[in-house]
């Protein structure tokens, strides 16, 4: 493709959203909260100048943040250089009229054991601190602060809205 074609493809949703029938933001946020609380697995994408990684990982949605416990891996190489991340949470494809997914862009920070938020996440997940302390390696907590969520739910059309809705902070 030529540069202009890439730009046209890149701008598709920007142009589409100008004409889209929008849901009230509080309804979009409520749907996002409901969906994120009902799911536990996601794809976490990280990138740096020489590393791109998409990691399937368990998450906890708590107080407007995604929290992920991890022993390590290539994602930390990218996180050391670039705090910007993207997360996808979705239902398996069942047909075009049954789409359910959220894409989250935001920033990540890594928390070490013993911090107040680390303790709170362990408590919510019902993981005793002693279980973490017994491990032969550290477990890191990735704290993702959403900046934008893009929801794609076919059911929105039933209420007269476009199936794609977004919310930003």
C-alpha positions in Angstrom: 0.0 0.0 0.0 1.0 3.6 -0.6 1.4 6.0 2.3 -1.9 7.7 1.5 -3.7 4.4 1.6 -2.2 3.7 5.1 -3.4 7.1 6.2 -6.9 6.5 4.9 -7.1 3.2 6.7 -5.7 4.7 9.9 -8.3 7.4 9.8 -11.3 5.2 9.1 -12.7 5.1 12.7 -11.9 8.8 13.3 -14.1 9.7 10.3 -16.7 7.0 11.2 -17.0 8.3 14.8 -17.9 11.9 13.5 -21.2 10.5 12.3 -21.8 7.8 14.9 -24.8 7.7 17.2 -23.2 8.0 20.6 -24.4 6.5 23.9 -24.3 8.7 27.0 -20.8 8.4 28.5 -22.1 7.1 31.9 -23.8 4.2 30.0 -20.6 3.4 28.2 -18.6 3.4 31.4 -21.2 1.2 33.2 -21.0 -1.3 30.3 -17.2 -1.3 30.4 -17.2 -1.8 34.2 -19.7 -4.7 33.9 -17.8 -6.4 31.2 -14.4 -6.0 32.8 -15.6 -7.3 36.1 -17.2 -10.4 34.4 -13.9 -11.3 32.7 -10.5 -12.2 34.0 -8.3 -12.8 30.9 -6.9 -10.4 28.5 -4.2 -9.8 25.9 -1.6 -7.2 27.1 0.4 -5.5 24.3 3.7 -3.8 25.1 6.3 -2.3 22.7 9.6 -0.6 22.6 11.8 0.3 19.7 13.2 -3.3 19.4 10.5 -5.4 21.1 6.8 -6.0 20.5 5.0 -8.4 22.8 1.3 -9.5 23.2 0.9 -11.5 26.4 -2.2 -13.5 27.4 -2.6 -12.7 31.1 -5.1 -12.8 34.0 -6.2 -9.4 35.3 -8.2 -7.9 38.1 -10.4 -4.8 37.5 -10.3 -2.7 40.6 -11.0 1.0 41.3 -10.7 1.9 37.6 -7.4 0.1 37.0 -6.4 -3.2 35.6 -3.9 -5.1 37.8 -1.9 -8.1 36.6 0.5 -10.3 38.7 3.5 -11.6 36.7 6.7 -13.3 37.5 8.4 -11.6 34.6 9.0 -12.1 30.8 9.7 -10.1 27.7 6.9 -7.6 28.4 9.1 -6.1 31.1 11.8 -5.3 28.5 9.2 -3.1 26.6 7.7 -1.7 29.8 11.2 -0.5 30.9 11.3 1.8 27.8 7.7 2.5 27.1 4.8 2.9 29.7 2.1 2.9 27.0 0.2 -0.3 26.7 -2.9 -1.7 25.0 -5.2 -4.4 26.4 -7.9 -6.4 24.7 -10.7 -8.2 26.5 -13.1 -10.1 24.3 -15.6 -12.9 23.8 -14.8 -15.5 21.2 -16.2 -14.7 17.8 -19.7 -16.0 17.4 -20.7 -14.0 14.4 -20.8 -10.4 13.3 -24.1 -9.7 15.2 -22.7 -10.9 18.5 -19.5 -8.9 19.0 -18.4 -8.2 22.5 -15.0 -6.6 23.2 -13.1 -3.8 24.8 -9.8 -2.3 23.8 -8.0 -0.3 26.4 -5.1 2.1 25.8 -3.3 3.5 28.8 -0.2 3.6 30.8 1.5 0.9 33.0 3.6 1.1 36.0 5.2 -1.9 37.8 4.7 -2.2 41.6 6.8 -4.4 43.8 5.8 -6.5 46.7 4.8 -4.7 49.9 3.3 -1.6 48.4 -0.2 -0.7 49.6 -1.8 -1.4 46.2 0.0 -4.7 45.9 -1.4 -5.7 49.3 -4.9 -4.6 48.3 -4.8 -6.6 45.1 -3.6 -9.7 47.0 -6.5 -9.2 49.4 -9.1 -8.9 46.6 -7.7 -11.9 44.9 -7.7 -13.8 48.2 -4.0 -14.6 47.8 -2.2 -14.8 51.2 1.0 -12.7 51.4 2.7 -15.8 52.7 2.1 -17.6 49.3 4.0 -14.8 47.5 6.8 -14.7 50.1 7.4 -18.5 49.7 8.1 -18.1 45.9 11.7 -18.5 44.8 11.2 -15.5 42.5 9.5 -12.1 42.8 5.9 -11.5 41.5 5.4 -8.0 40.1 2.2 -6.1 39.9 1.5 -4.3 36.7 -0.9 -1.4 37.3 -2.6 -0.1 34.2 -4.4 3.2 34.2 -6.8 3.4 31.3 -6.8 6.6 29.2 -9.3 5.4 26.5 -11.6 2.5 26.2 -13.1 1.5 22.9 -16.1 -0.9 23.2 -17.5 -3.0 20.4 -20.8 -4.5 21.3 -23.4 -5.6 18.7 -26.1 -5.2 21.3 -25.7 -1.4 21.3 -27.5 -1.3 17.9 -30.6 -2.7 19.5 -30.9 0.5 21.5 -30.3 2.8 18.5 -26.6 3.4 19.1 -23.6 2.5 17.0 -22.0 -0.8 18.0 -18.6 1.0 18.6 -18.5 3.4 21.5 -15.5 5.1 23.2 -14.8 6.7 26.5 -11.7 8.7 27.5 -10.3 10.0 30.7 
